[in-house]
Amino acid sequence: MIREFTHIDLRDRNSFGVEQRAARLVEFETADDLRELFRGGIPEQWYVLSGGNNILFTRDYDGVLITPVGRRITPLLDDGEAVLVRAEAGVEWDDLVEWAVERGLWGIENLSLIPGKAGAAPVQNIGAYGCEAKDAIERVEMFCVETGTMLTLDGRHCGFAYRESVFKHELRGRVIITSVMLRLHRTPQPKLGYGDVEREVEARGGVSLRNIREAISAIRRAKLPDPKQTGNAGSFFKNPVVEASVAERLLAQWPDMPHYPAPEGRVKLAAGWLIDRAGWKGHSEGHVGVHERQALVLVNRGGATGSEVLAFARKVQQAVRERFGVEIDTEVNIL
Ligand code: EPU
């Protein structure tokens, strides 16, 4: 069923907690709801506002925001080892992780506590602690706005890469994700290689799904601000991927610079480290600041507007450019 709001305050619908309004917002559950919504034609301006965890509103929105609220999780196939699960787009991502962990299903436990909804997971291919959503996504179901029909896209064809997918490019503004199908496994497949994960898991009594979930949750809680208390959108910037020659030049000067191999011989750098070393960690101007414990995260110190956050972000980008000659792109969608 569709629920419709007009001239709606978005403050509680974006994790930055900025106060902007939208002309119209429609909550949908099913594909039929979307058919009904688009029956009268395609609105001139529309945008999917999911959990609002990766968005910065810099002004009021004149068009229609479309929000998934369907929250069903349905196991579809079970061959004794692998289980295919469908999650509707409005399922809270972390509820899905908890659902899987409770049932002894491996595959997404490292993505514990990532804020946002399941339907948004494929869009930016959410990732953390050595795991990405693409590793588990089997298929994505979506409503095609132009044709009014449902489409299913195989995970292999979603153009997944680091914080990237076809949904940010070719399919942007053309489809609305209605559900995501994941392949999860009963055979344990622990991924403990990232940072402190192994140590935190051992401290909880050794490898189990529950211990991994709790270890990751604890690591995240220690580093990342809770959007319920401090407005933020997680990593505001993406980690830059640079040519090997650029990484070599930087490493000659900063031998302790974190760096990771990326596809095609390129090198991924840690934007948090670059911002930190540029001297911006914990720095605030007006109502906006760089988080004290993770420099990738910009925070609303209370009452910030979207344009203030954006202006501050531009300064951070400039500081990193001047210090290291590296461009850091925003991860957050700016509307
Ligand atoms: N670092 C610093 N100072 C900082 C932050 C990081 O020196 O202020 C250094 C760390 O010491 C480490 C390296 O940079 O050597 C990487 O830091 P971290 O492990 O904290 O991860 P990240 O690269 O900063 C990424 C994701 C996070 C995810 C973590 C863990 C992106 C844009 N961010 O951060 O995702 O939780 O890895 O896997 O890729 C998000 O996307 O919203 C998010 C929080």
Residues whose N, C-alpha, C, O or C-beta is under 5 A from the ligand:
A	BS01	EPU	G127 A128 Y129 G130 A233 G234 S235 F237 K238 N239 P258 A270 G272 W273 D276 R293 Q294 A295 L296
